[in-house]
Amino acid sequence: MANELDELTGPVNEDGRDVNVIEKQIPVKIGVGSLIFEIILWIFIIPGIIFLFMKIRARNYLRQLQQRIQHNASQIDNYLEQRVVILQNVVGIVEKSINLDKEVMTAVAAFRSGVTPNDANRNEVSGQLDSAMRSINVAVEAYPELKAHRALADAMQQNSYLQKEITAAREVYNDTVLKWNQDIFSWPTKMIVAARAGYTTRIPFTASKEVKEQARAKFF
């Protein structure tokens, strides 16, 4: 039997293809077949009892996995909050020397008012931080004396470090989300438990449209 996917004979899309993460949560559903399966197990009593304990263990596992996802998300939030502090410090240094873009100041003002990341806006907050720091970088490039400012250089270095930490934390988060999305569709035990609990798939972190466009741009 030939390979279903043969990298030697194609078909190949010469133009390449861009991909996007679909912003959709898929609920777990089970049909009549799962109910019949459980009834059959209970007819013989012992298999039914065994499966009951399997479901209890699966329920506990999924609850623990949810807590791990929350923990991983909080790690990202911690790094984002540190970047907010750094952004505010950088703005405090820079605005004494040059006039920053109004959009940058608006973003900083929003963070100062207590904008905190959550499941709904975590990507958006991260994108706003990236955009604000890029705008500051562009502004600073025109002022060599400002670039030599020791405190500013330290803050920019810290920001670069935190960006790497956020990327790593996102990978950990996405790995856990992938595990969740796979396990809740693992029939019969986990899928039945997930369906009865009303669980849905979770959406991993995604790059913003602005970041993707910049990634395609020419750097040199």
mmCIF file of the C-alpha atoms, coordinates in Angstrom:
data_MODEL
# 
_entry.id   MODEL 
# 
loop_
_atom_site.group_PDB 
_atom_site.id 
_atom_site.type_symbol 
_atom_site.label_atom_id 
_atom_site.label_alt_id 
_atom_site.label_comp_id 
_atom_site.label_asym_id 
_atom_site.label_entity_id 
_atom_site.label_seq_id 
_atom_site.pdbx_PDB_ins_code 
_atom_site.Cartn_x 
_atom_site.Cartn_y 
_atom_site.Cartn_z 
_atom_site.occupancy 
_atom_site.B_iso_or_equiv 
_atom_site.pdbx_formal_charge 
_atom_site.auth_seq_id 
_atom_site.auth_comp_id 
_atom_site.auth_asym_id 
_atom_site.auth_atom_id 
_atom_site.pdbx_PDB_model_num 
ATOM 1   C CA . MET A 1 1   ? 0.000   0.000  0.000  1.00 0.00 ? 1   MET A CA 1 
ATOM 2   C CA . ALA A 1 2   ? 1.361   3.429  -0.956 1.00 0.00 ? 2   ALA A CA 1 
ATOM 3   C CA . ASN A 1 3   ? 1.843   6.227  1.568  1.00 0.00 ? 3   ASN A CA 1 
ATOM 4   C CA . GLU A 1 4   ? -1.292  8.352  1.974  1.00 0.00 ? 4   GLU A CA 1 
ATOM 5   C CA . LEU A 1 5   ? 0.946   11.416 2.322  1.00 0.00 ? 5   LEU A CA 1 
ATOM 6   C CA . ASP A 1 6   ? 3.915   11.254 -0.021 1.00 0.00 ? 6   ASP A CA 1 
ATOM 7   C CA . GLU A 1 7   ? 6.283   14.224 0.234  1.00 0.00 ? 7   GLU A CA 1 
ATOM 8   C CA . LEU A 1 8   ? 8.011   13.163 -2.968 1.00 0.00 ? 8   LEU A CA 1 
ATOM 9   C CA . THR A 1 9   ? 5.046   13.111 -5.337 1.00 0.00 ? 9   THR A CA 1 
ATOM 10  C CA . GLY A 1 10  ? 2.842   15.794 -3.808 1.00 0.00 ? 10  GLY A CA 1 
ATOM 11  C CA . PRO A 1 11  ? 0.498   17.477 -4.383 1.00 0.00 ? 11  PRO A CA 1 
ATOM 12  C CA . VAL A 1 12  ? 2.492   20.542 -3.306 1.00 0.00 ? 12  VAL A CA 1 
ATOM 13  C CA . ASN A 1 13  ? 1.283   24.137 -2.917 1.00 0.00 ? 13  ASN A CA 1 
ATOM 14  C CA . GLU A 1 14  ? 4.158   26.164 -4.350 1.00 0.00 ? 14  GLU A CA 1 
ATOM 15  C CA . ASP A 1 15  ? 2.736   29.404 -2.939 1.00 0.00 ? 15  ASP A CA 1 
ATOM 16  C CA . GLY A 1 16  ? 2.647   28.097 0.614  1.00 0.00 ? 16  GLY A CA 1 
ATOM 17  C CA . ARG A 1 17  ? -0.258  28.532 3.016  1.00 0.00 ? 17  ARG A CA 1 
ATOM 18  C CA . ASP A 1 18  ? -0.853  30.691 6.051  1.00 0.00 ? 18  ASP A CA 1 
ATOM 19  C CA . VAL A 1 19  ? -2.760  29.194 8.985  1.00 0.00 ? 19  VAL A CA 1 
ATOM 20  C CA . ASN A 1 20  ? -4.776  30.638 11.831 1.00 0.00 ? 20  ASN A CA 1 
ATOM 21  C CA . VAL A 1 21  ? -6.044  29.337 15.144 1.00 0.00 ? 21  VAL A CA 1 
ATOM 22  C CA . ILE A 1 22  ? -9.835  29.027 15.074 1.00 0.00 ? 22  ILE A CA 1 
ATOM 23  C CA . GLU A 1 23  ? -11.476 30.989 17.897 1.00 0.00 ? 23  GLU A CA 1 
ATOM 24  C CA . LYS A 1 24  ? -14.115 28.376 18.643 1.00 0.00 ? 24  LYS A CA 1 
ATOM 25  C CA . GLN A 1 25  ? -14.815 26.213 21.666 1.00 0.00 ? 25  GLN A CA 1 
ATOM 26  C CA . ILE A 1 26  ? -16.212 22.810 20.719 1.00 0.00 ? 26  ILE A CA 1 
ATOM 27  C CA . PRO A 1 27  ? -18.505 21.189 23.315 1.00 0.00 ? 27  PRO A CA 1 
ATOM 28  C CA . VAL A 1 28  ? -18.090 17.496 24.099 1.00 0.00 ? 28  VAL A CA 1 
ATOM 29  C CA . LYS A 1 29  ? -21.178 15.492 23.144 1.00 0.00 ? 29  LYS A CA 1 
ATOM 30  C CA . ILE A 1 30  ? -22.011 11.832 23.459 1.00 0.00 ? 30  ILE A CA 1 
ATOM 31  C CA . GLY A 1 31  ? -24.764 9.882  21.752 1.00 0.00 ? 31  GLY A CA 1 
ATOM 32  C CA . VAL A 1 32  ? -27.087 7.030  22.577 1.00 0.00 ? 32  VAL A CA 1 
ATOM 33  C CA . GLY A 1 33  ? -24.266 4.577  21.963 1.00 0.00 ? 33  GLY A CA 1 
ATOM 34  C CA . SER A 1 34  ? -22.432 5.740  25.085 1.00 0.00 ? 34  SER A CA 1 
ATOM 35  C CA . LEU A 1 35  ? -25.569 5.302  27.183 1.00 0.00 ? 35  LEU A CA 1 
ATOM 36  C CA . ILE A 1 36  ? -26.134 1.781  25.802 1.00 0.00 ? 36  ILE A CA 1 
ATOM 37  C CA . PHE A 1 37  ? -22.485 0.997  26.522 1.00 0.00 ? 37  PHE A CA 1 
ATOM 38  C CA . GLU A 1 38  ? -22.915 1.968  30.195 1.00 0.00 ? 38  GLU A CA 1 
ATOM 39  C CA . ILE A 1 39  ? -26.196 0.055  30.515 1.00 0.00 ? 39  ILE A CA 1 
ATOM 40  C CA . ILE A 1 40  ? -24.550 -3.093 29.163 1.00 0.00 ? 40  ILE A CA 1 
ATOM 41  C CA . LEU A 1 41  ? -21.751 -2.747 31.714 1.00 0.00 ? 41  LEU A CA 1 
ATOM 42  C CA . TRP A 1 42  ? -24.244 -2.433 34.560 1.00 0.00 ? 42  TRP A CA 1 
ATOM 43  C CA . ILE A 1 43  ? -26.097 -5.553 33.422 1.00 0.00 ? 43  ILE A CA 1 
ATOM 44  C CA . PHE A 1 44  ? -23.057 -7.526 34.554 1.00 0.00 ? 44  PHE A CA 1 
ATOM 45  C CA . ILE A 1 45  ? -22.754 -5.328 37.698 1.00 0.00 ? 45  ILE A CA 1 
ATOM 46  C CA . ILE A 1 46  ? -18.993 -5.738 38.317 1.00 0.00 ? 46  ILE A CA 1 
ATOM 47  C CA . PRO A 1 47  ? -17.939 -4.107 34.992 1.00 0.00 ? 47  PRO A CA 1 
ATOM 48  C CA . GLY A 1 48  ? -20.385 -1.301 35.820 1.00 0.00 ? 48  GLY A CA 1 
ATOM 49  C CA . ILE A 1 49  ? -18.798 -0.753 39.222 1.00 0.00 ? 49  ILE A CA 1 
ATOM 50  C CA . ILE A 1 50  ? -15.322 -0.816 37.711 1.00 0.00 ? 50  ILE A CA 1 
ATOM 51  C CA . PHE A 1 51  ? -16.351 1.722  35.075 1.00 0.00 ? 51  PHE A CA 1 
ATOM 52  C CA . LEU A 1 52  ? -17.892 3.924  37.789 1.00 0.00 ? 52  LEU A CA 1 
ATOM 53  C CA . PHE A 1 53  ? -14.533 4.102  39.567 1.00 0.00 ? 53  PHE A CA 1 
ATOM 54  C CA . MET A 1 54  ? -12.848 4.782  36.226 1.00 0.00 ? 54  MET A CA 1 
ATOM 55  C CA . LYS A 1 55  ? -15.180 7.737  35.694 1.00 0.00 ? 55  LYS A CA 1 
ATOM 56  C CA . ILE A 1 56  ? -14.458 9.073  39.172 1.00 0.00 ? 56  ILE A CA 1 
ATOM 57  C CA . ARG A 1 57  ? -10.738 8.884  38.452 1.00 0.00 ? 57  ARG A CA 1 
ATOM 58  C CA . ALA A 1 58  ? -11.246 10.551 35.047 1.00 0.00 ? 58  ALA A CA 1 
ATOM 59  C CA . ARG A 1 59  ? -13.291 13.338 36.641 1.00 0.00 ? 59  ARG A CA 1 
ATOM 60  C CA . ASN A 1 60  ? -10.559 13.981 39.211 1.00 0.00 ? 60  ASN A CA 1 
ATOM 61  C CA . TYR A 1 61  ? -7.920  13.949 36.484 1.00 0.00 ? 61  TYR A CA 1 
ATOM 62  C CA . LEU A 1 62  ? -9.765  16.506 34.346 1.00 0.00 ? 62  LEU A CA 1 
ATOM 63  C CA . ARG A 1 63  ? -10.308 18.768 37.341 1.00 0.00 ? 63  ARG A CA 1 
ATOM 64  C CA . GLN A 1 64  ? -6.595  18.623 38.136 1.00 0.00 ? 64  GLN A CA 1 
ATOM 65  C CA . LEU A 1 65  ? -5.785  19.353 34.506 1.00 0.00 ? 65  LEU A CA 1 
ATOM 66  C CA . GLN A 1 66  ? -8.031  22.424 34.670 1.00 0.00 ? 66  GLN A CA 1 
ATOM 67  C CA . GLN A 1 67  ? -6.071  23.646 37.684 1.00 0.00 ? 67  GLN A CA 1 
ATOM 68  C CA . ARG A 1 68  ? -2.811  23.121 35.795 1.00 0.00 ? 68  ARG A CA 1 
ATOM 69  C CA . ILE A 1 69  ? -4.137  25.211 32.911 1.00 0.00 ? 69  ILE A CA 1 
ATOM 70  C CA . GLN A 1 70  ? -5.052  27.957 35.380 1.00 0.00 ? 70  GLN A CA 1 
ATOM 71  C CA . HIS A 1 71  ? -1.587  27.784 36.920 1.00 0.00 ? 71  HIS A CA 1 
ATOM 72  C CA . ASN A 1 72  ? 0.088   28.033 33.515 1.00 0.00 ? 72  ASN A CA 1 
ATOM 73  C CA . ALA A 1 73  ? -2.140  30.984 32.595 1.00 0.00 ? 73  ALA A CA 1 
ATOM 74  C CA . SER A 1 74  ? -1.248  32.755 35.848 1.00 0.00 ? 74  SER A CA 1 
ATOM 75  C CA . GLN A 1 75  ? 2.460   32.369 35.024 1.00 0.00 ? 75  GLN A CA 1 
ATOM 76  C CA . ILE A 1 76  ? 1.883   34.248 31.779 1.00 0.00 ? 76  ILE A CA 1 
ATOM 77  C CA . ASP A 1 77  ? -0.091  36.914 33.641 1.00 0.00 ? 77  ASP A CA 1 
ATOM 78  C CA . ASN A 1 78  ? 2.771   37.383 36.098 1.00 0.00 ? 78  ASN A CA 1 
ATOM 79  C CA . TYR A 1 79  ? 5.213   38.027 33.264 1.00 0.00 ? 79  TYR A CA 1 
ATOM 80  C CA . LEU A 1 80  ? 2.752   40.370 31.542 1.00 0.00 ? 80  LEU A CA 1 
ATOM 81  C CA . GLU A 1 81  ? 2.321   42.377 34.750 1.00 0.00 ? 81  GLU A CA 1 
ATOM 82  C CA . GLN A 1 82  ? 6.096   42.658 35.074 1.00 0.00 ? 82  GLN A CA 1 
ATOM 83  C CA . ARG A 1 83  ? 6.228   43.982 31.517 1.00 0.00 ? 83  ARG A CA 1 
ATOM 84  C CA . VAL A 1 84  ? 3.594   46.572 32.448 1.00 0.00 ? 84  VAL A CA 1 
ATOM 85  C CA . VAL A 1 85  ? 5.811   47.793 35.289 1.00 0.00 ? 85  VAL A CA 1 
ATOM 86  C CA . ILE A 1 86  ? 8.816   47.959 32.968 1.00 0.00 ? 86  ILE A CA 1 
ATOM 87  C CA . LEU A 1 87  ? 6.769   49.814 30.345 1.00 0.00 ? 87  LEU A CA 1 
ATOM 88  C CA . GLN A 1 88  ? 5.723   52.388 32.909 1.00 0.00 ? 88  GLN A CA 1 
ATOM 89  C CA . ASN A 1 89  ? 9.336   52.838 34.043 1.00 0.00 ? 89  ASN A CA 1 
ATOM 90  C CA . VAL A 1 90  ? 10.544  53.221 30.458 1.00 0.00 ? 90  VAL A CA 1 
ATOM 91  C CA . VAL A 1 91  ? 7.853   55.793 29.714 1.00 0.00 ? 91  VAL A CA 1 
ATOM 92  C CA . GLY A 1 92  ? 8.806   57.695 32.867 1.00 0.00 ? 92  GLY A CA 1 
ATOM 93  C CA . ILE A 1 93  ? 12.392  57.949 31.630 1.00 0.00 ? 93  ILE A CA 1 
ATOM 94  C CA . VAL A 1 94  ? 11.631  58.643 27.968 1.00 0.00 ? 94  VAL A CA 1 
ATOM 95  C CA . GLU A 1 95  ? 8.823   61.185 28.298 1.00 0.00 ? 95  GLU A CA 1 
ATOM 96  C CA . LYS A 1 96  ? 11.168  63.572 30.133 1.00 0.00 ? 96  LYS A CA 1 
ATOM 97  C CA . SER A 1 97  ? 13.269  63.820 26.987 1.00 0.00 ? 97  SER A CA 1 
ATOM 98  C CA . ILE A 1 98  ? 10.878  63.363 24.051 1.00 0.00 ? 98  ILE A CA 1 
ATOM 99  C CA . ASN A 1 99  ? 7.176   63.520 23.271 1.00 0.00 ? 99  ASN A CA 1 
ATOM 100 C CA . LEU A 1 100 ? 5.774   60.036 22.891 1.00 0.00 ? 100 LEU A CA 1 
ATOM 101 C CA . ASP A 1 101 ? 3.004   59.021 20.530 1.00 0.00 ? 101 ASP A CA 1 
ATOM 102 C CA . LYS A 1 102 ? -0.466  59.611 21.963 1.00 0.00 ? 102 LYS A CA 1 
ATOM 103 C CA . GLU A 1 103 ? -1.410  55.962 21.443 1.00 0.00 ? 103 GLU A CA 1 
ATOM 104 C CA . VAL A 1 104 ? 1.532   54.870 23.573 1.00 0.00 ? 104 VAL A CA 1 
ATOM 105 C CA . MET A 1 105 ? 0.496   57.216 26.363 1.00 0.00 ? 105 MET A CA 1 
ATOM 106 C CA . THR A 1 106 ? -3.104  55.992 26.111 1.00 0.00 ? 106 THR A CA 1 
ATOM 107 C CA . ALA A 1 107 ? -1.935  52.384 26.503 1.00 0.00 ? 107 ALA A CA 1 
ATOM 108 C CA . VAL A 1 108 ? 0.253   53.260 29.479 1.00 0.00 ? 108 VAL A CA 1 
ATOM 109 C CA . ALA A 1 109 ? -2.599  55.184 31.095 1.00 0.00 ? 109 ALA A CA 1 
ATOM 110 C CA . ALA A 1 110 ? -4.846  52.120 30.693 1.00 0.00 ? 110 ALA A CA 1 
ATOM 111 C CA . PHE A 1 111 ? -2.275  49.883 32.377 1.00 0.00 ? 111 PHE A CA 1 
ATOM 112 C CA . ARG A 1 112 ? -1.827  52.390 35.192 1.00 0.00 ? 112 ARG A CA 1 
ATOM 113 C CA . SER A 1 113 ? -5.594  52.331 35.767 1.00 0.00 ? 113 SER A CA 1 
ATOM 114 C CA . GLY A 1 114 ? -5.396  48.634 36.593 1.00 0.00 ? 114 GLY A CA 1 
ATOM 115 C CA . VAL A 1 115 ? -5.872  46.652 33.381 1.00 0.00 ? 115 VAL A CA 1 
ATOM 116 C CA . THR A 1 116 ? -5.125  43.043 34.308 1.00 0.00 ? 116 THR A CA 1 
ATOM 117 C CA . PRO A 1 117 ? -4.940  40.016 32.005 1.00 0.00 ? 117 PRO A CA 1 
ATOM 118 C CA . ASN A 1 118 ? -7.656  37.350 32.065 1.00 0.00 ? 118 ASN A CA 1 
ATOM 119 C CA . ASP A 1 119 ? -8.877  34.563 29.789 1.00 0.00 ? 119 ASP A CA 1 
ATOM 120 C CA . ALA A 1 120 ? -10.808 37.027 27.636 1.00 0.00 ? 120 ALA A CA 1 
ATOM 121 C CA . ASN A 1 121 ? -8.168  39.714 27.091 1.00 0.00 ? 121 ASN A CA 1 
ATOM 122 C CA . ARG A 1 122 ? -4.787  38.061 27.733 1.00 0.00 ? 122 ARG A CA 1 
ATOM 123 C CA . ASN A 1 123 ? -3.808  38.063 24.057 1.00 0.00 ? 123 ASN A CA 1 
ATOM 124 C CA . GLU A 1 124 ? -4.999  41.637 23.640 1.00 0.00 ? 124 GLU A CA 1 
ATOM 125 C CA . VAL A 1 125 ? -3.007  42.910 26.635 1.00 0.00 ? 125 VAL A CA 1 
ATOM 126 C CA . SER A 1 126 ? 0.109   41.161 25.377 1.00 0.00 ? 126 SER A CA 1 
ATOM 127 C CA . GLY A 1 127 ? -0.357  42.695 21.920 1.00 0.00 ? 127 GLY A CA 1 
ATOM 128 C CA . GLN A 1 128 ? -0.804  46.177 23.374 1.00 0.00 ? 128 GLN A CA 1 
ATOM 129 C CA . LEU A 1 129 ? 2.392   45.797 25.386 1.00 0.00 ? 129 LEU A CA 1 
ATOM 130 C CA . ASP A 1 130 ? 4.289   44.647 22.287 1.00 0.00 ? 130 ASP A CA 1 
ATOM 131 C CA . SER A 1 131 ? 2.947   47.574 20.278 1.00 0.00 ? 131 SER A CA 1 
ATOM 132 C CA . ALA A 1 132 ? 3.772   50.143 22.974 1.00 0.00 ? 132 ALA A CA 1 
ATOM 133 C CA . MET A 1 133 ? 7.318   48.858 23.424 1.00 0.00 ? 133 MET A CA 1 
ATOM 134 C CA . ARG A 1 134 ? 7.906   48.878 19.665 1.00 0.00 ? 134 ARG A CA 1 
ATOM 135 C CA . SER A 1 135 ? 6.723   52.485 19.450 1.00 0.00 ? 135 SER A CA 1 
ATOM 136 C CA . ILE A 1 136 ? 9.075   53.459 22.253 1.00 0.00 ? 136 ILE A CA 1 
ATOM 137 C CA . ASN A 1 137 ? 11.948  51.642 20.547 1.00 0.00 ? 137 ASN A CA 1 
ATOM 138 C CA . VAL A 1 138 ? 11.309  53.571 17.322 1.00 0.00 ? 138 VAL A CA 1 
ATOM 139 C CA . ALA A 1 139 ? 11.225  56.864 19.216 1.00 0.00 ? 139 ALA A CA 1 
ATOM 140 C CA . VAL A 1 140 ? 14.400  56.109 21.172 1.00 0.00 ? 140 VAL A CA 1 
ATOM 141 C CA . GLU A 1 141 ? 16.335  55.170 18.009 1.00 0.00 ? 141 GLU A CA 1 
ATOM 142 C CA . ALA A 1 142 ? 16.302  58.827 16.976 1.00 0.00 ? 142 ALA A CA 1 
ATOM 143 C CA . TYR A 1 143 ? 17.982  59.933 20.207 1.00 0.00 ? 143 TYR A CA 1 
ATOM 144 C CA . PRO A 1 144 ? 21.473  58.392 20.659 1.00 0.00 ? 144 PRO A CA 1 
ATOM 145 C CA . GLU A 1 145 ? 21.971  60.140 23.994 1.00 0.00 ? 145 GLU A CA 1 
ATOM 146 C CA . LEU A 1 146 ? 18.752  58.592 25.282 1.00 0.00 ? 146 LEU A CA 1 
ATOM 147 C CA . LYS A 1 147 ? 19.836  55.134 24.133 1.00 0.00 ? 147 LYS A CA 1 
ATOM 148 C CA . ALA A 1 148 ? 22.915  55.500 26.303 1.00 0.00 ? 148 ALA A CA 1 
ATOM 149 C CA . HIS A 1 149 ? 20.775  56.098 29.415 1.00 0.00 ? 149 HIS A CA 1 
ATOM 150 C CA . ARG A 1 150 ? 21.785  53.334 31.814 1.00 0.00 ? 150 ARG A CA 1 
ATOM 151 C CA . ALA A 1 151 ? 18.390  52.901 33.482 1.00 0.00 ? 151 ALA A CA 1 
ATOM 152 C CA . LEU A 1 152 ? 16.644  52.795 30.096 1.00 0.00 ? 152 LEU A CA 1 
ATOM 153 C CA . ALA A 1 153 ? 19.101  50.234 28.751 1.00 0.00 ? 153 ALA A CA 1 
ATOM 154 C CA . ASP A 1 154 ? 18.521  48.034 31.810 1.00 0.00 ? 154 ASP A CA 1 
ATOM 155 C CA . ALA A 1 155 ? 14.738  48.316 31.433 1.00 0.00 ? 155 ALA A CA 1 
ATOM 156 C CA . MET A 1 156 ? 14.892  47.387 27.750 1.00 0.00 ? 156 MET A CA 1 
ATOM 157 C CA . GLN A 1 157 ? 17.059  44.387 28.575 1.00 0.00 ? 157 GLN A CA 1 
ATOM 158 C CA . GLN A 1 158 ? 14.567  43.267 31.213 1.00 0.00 ? 158 GLN A CA 1 
ATOM 159 C CA . ASN A 1 159 ? 11.763  43.655 28.679 1.00 0.00 ? 159 ASN A CA 1 
ATOM 160 C CA . SER A 1 160 ? 13.623  41.488 26.187 1.00 0.00 ? 160 SER A CA 1 
ATOM 161 C CA . TYR A 1 161 ? 14.133  38.831 28.867 1.00 0.00 ? 161 TYR A CA 1 
ATOM 162 C CA . LEU A 1 162 ? 10.448  38.886 29.824 1.00 0.00 ? 162 LEU A CA 1 
ATOM 163 C CA . GLN A 1 163 ? 9.402   38.517 26.195 1.00 0.00 ? 163 GLN A CA 1 
ATOM 164 C CA . LYS A 1 164 ? 11.371  35.271 26.043 1.00 0.00 ? 164 LYS A CA 1 
ATOM 165 C CA . GLU A 1 165 ? 9.838   34.086 29.316 1.00 0.00 ? 165 GLU A CA 1 
ATOM 166 C CA . ILE A 1 166 ? 6.334   34.859 28.028 1.00 0.00 ? 166 ILE A CA 1 
ATOM 167 C CA . THR A 1 167 ? 7.032   32.873 24.857 1.00 0.00 ? 167 THR A CA 1 
ATOM 168 C CA . ALA A 1 168 ? 8.216   29.901 26.925 1.00 0.00 ? 168 ALA A CA 1 
ATOM 169 C CA . ALA A 1 169 ? 5.232   30.173 29.287 1.00 0.00 ? 169 ALA A CA 1 
ATOM 170 C CA . ARG A 1 170 ? 2.866   30.248 26.320 1.00 0.00 ? 170 ARG A CA 1 
ATOM 171 C CA . GLU A 1 171 ? 4.390   27.030 25.003 1.00 0.00 ? 171 GLU A CA 1 
ATOM 172 C CA . VAL A 1 172 ? 3.777   25.345 28.355 1.00 0.00 ? 172 VAL A CA 1 
ATOM 173 C CA . TYR A 1 173 ? 0.205   26.684 28.420 1.00 0.00 ? 173 TYR A CA 1 
ATOM 174 C CA . ASN A 1 174 ? -0.495  25.551 24.861 1.00 0.00 ? 174 ASN A CA 1 
ATOM 175 C CA . ASP A 1 175 ? 0.906   22.083 25.601 1.00 0.00 ? 175 ASP A CA 1 
ATOM 176 C CA . THR A 1 176 ? -1.482  21.739 28.551 1.00 0.00 ? 176 THR A CA 1 
ATOM 177 C CA . VAL A 1 177 ? -4.408  23.022 26.490 1.00 0.00 ? 177 VAL A CA 1 
ATOM 178 C CA . LEU A 1 178 ? -3.544  20.476 23.789 1.00 0.00 ? 178 LEU A CA 1 
ATOM 179 C CA . LYS A 1 179 ? -3.561  17.733 26.432 1.00 0.00 ? 179 LYS A CA 1 
ATOM 180 C CA . TRP A 1 180 ? -6.982  18.916 27.644 1.00 0.00 ? 180 TRP A CA 1 
ATOM 181 C CA . ASN A 1 181 ? -8.434  19.095 24.125 1.00 0.00 ? 181 ASN A CA 1 
ATOM 182 C CA . GLN A 1 182 ? -7.234  15.567 23.371 1.00 0.00 ? 182 GLN A CA 1 
ATOM 183 C CA . ASP A 1 183 ? -8.307  14.003 26.653 1.00 0.00 ? 183 ASP A CA 1 
ATOM 184 C CA . ILE A 1 184 ? -11.886 15.286 26.726 1.00 0.00 ? 184 ILE A CA 1 
ATOM 185 C CA . PHE A 1 185 ? -12.497 13.425 23.457 1.00 0.00 ? 185 PHE A CA 1 
ATOM 186 C CA . SER A 1 186 ? -10.919 10.205 24.699 1.00 0.00 ? 186 SER A CA 1 
ATOM 187 C CA . TRP A 1 187 ? -13.825 7.726  24.594 1.00 0.00 ? 187 TRP A CA 1 
ATOM 188 C CA . PRO A 1 188 ? -15.274 6.159  26.599 1.00 0.00 ? 188 PRO A CA 1 
ATOM 189 C CA . THR A 1 189 ? -14.323 7.236  30.135 1.00 0.00 ? 189 THR A CA 1 
ATOM 190 C CA . LYS A 1 190 ? -12.996 10.772 29.818 1.00 0.00 ? 190 LYS A CA 1 
ATOM 191 C CA . MET A 1 191 ? -15.316 11.740 26.987 1.00 0.00 ? 191 MET A CA 1 
ATOM 192 C CA . ILE A 1 192 ? -18.408 10.597 28.876 1.00 0.00 ? 192 ILE A CA 1 
ATOM 193 C CA . VAL A 1 193 ? -17.293 12.463 31.999 1.00 0.00 ? 193 VAL A CA 1 
ATOM 194 C CA . ALA A 1 194 ? -16.448 15.582 29.986 1.00 0.00 ? 194 ALA A CA 1 
ATOM 195 C CA . ALA A 1 195 ? -19.794 15.550 28.168 1.00 0.00 ? 195 ALA A CA 1 
ATOM 196 C CA . ARG A 1 196 ? -21.768 15.150 31.392 1.00 0.00 ? 196 ARG A CA 1 
ATOM 197 C CA . ALA A 1 197 ? -19.782 18.016 32.950 1.00 0.00 ? 197 ALA A CA 1 
ATOM 198 C CA . GLY A 1 198 ? -20.433 20.276 29.947 1.00 0.00 ? 198 GLY A CA 1 
ATOM 199 C CA . TYR A 1 199 ? -16.743 20.708 29.115 1.00 0.00 ? 199 TYR A CA 1 
ATOM 200 C CA . THR A 1 200 ? -15.532 22.295 25.891 1.00 0.00 ? 200 THR A CA 1 
ATOM 201 C CA . THR A 1 201 ? -12.223 22.581 24.095 1.00 0.00 ? 201 THR A CA 1 
ATOM 202 C CA . ARG A 1 202 ? -9.941  25.457 25.066 1.00 0.00 ? 202 ARG A CA 1 
ATOM 203 C CA . ILE A 1 203 ? -8.332  27.965 22.715 1.00 0.00 ? 203 ILE A CA 1 
ATOM 204 C CA . PRO A 1 204 ? -4.520  28.202 22.730 1.00 0.00 ? 204 PRO A CA 1 
ATOM 205 C CA . PHE A 1 205 ? -2.559  31.415 22.549 1.00 0.00 ? 205 PHE A CA 1 
ATOM 206 C CA . THR A 1 206 ? -2.362  32.985 19.103 1.00 0.00 ? 206 THR A CA 1 
ATOM 207 C CA . ALA A 1 207 ? -0.235  35.672 17.501 1.00 0.00 ? 207 ALA A CA 1 
ATOM 208 C CA . SER A 1 208 ? -2.007  38.917 16.690 1.00 0.00 ? 208 SER A CA 1 
ATOM 209 C CA . LYS A 1 209 ? -2.548  40.082 13.111 1.00 0.00 ? 209 LYS A CA 1 
ATOM 210 C CA . GLU A 1 210 ? -0.017  42.867 13.658 1.00 0.00 ? 210 GLU A CA 1 
ATOM 211 C CA . VAL A 1 211 ? 2.665   40.445 14.827 1.00 0.00 ? 211 VAL A CA 1 
ATOM 212 C CA . LYS A 1 212 ? 2.069   38.149 11.840 1.00 0.00 ? 212 LYS A CA 1 
ATOM 213 C CA . GLU A 1 213 ? 2.349   41.049 9.416  1.00 0.00 ? 213 GLU A CA 1 
ATOM 214 C CA . GLN A 1 214 ? 5.611   42.158 11.000 1.00 0.00 ? 214 GLN A CA 1 
ATOM 215 C CA . ALA A 1 215 ? 6.963   38.614 10.813 1.00 0.00 ? 215 ALA A CA 1 
ATOM 216 C CA . ARG A 1 216 ? 6.427   38.711 7.028  1.00 0.00 ? 216 ARG A CA 1 
ATOM 217 C CA . ALA A 1 217 ? 8.110   42.105 6.664  1.00 0.00 ? 217 ALA A CA 1 
ATOM 218 C CA . LYS A 1 218 ? 11.697  42.618 5.508  1.00 0.00 ? 218 LYS A CA 1 
ATOM 219 C CA . PHE A 1 219 ? 14.070  43.174 8.402  1.00 0.00 ? 219 PHE A CA 1 
ATOM 220 C CA . PHE A 1 220 ? 17.158  44.068 6.395  1.00 0.00 ? 220 PHE A CA 1 
# 
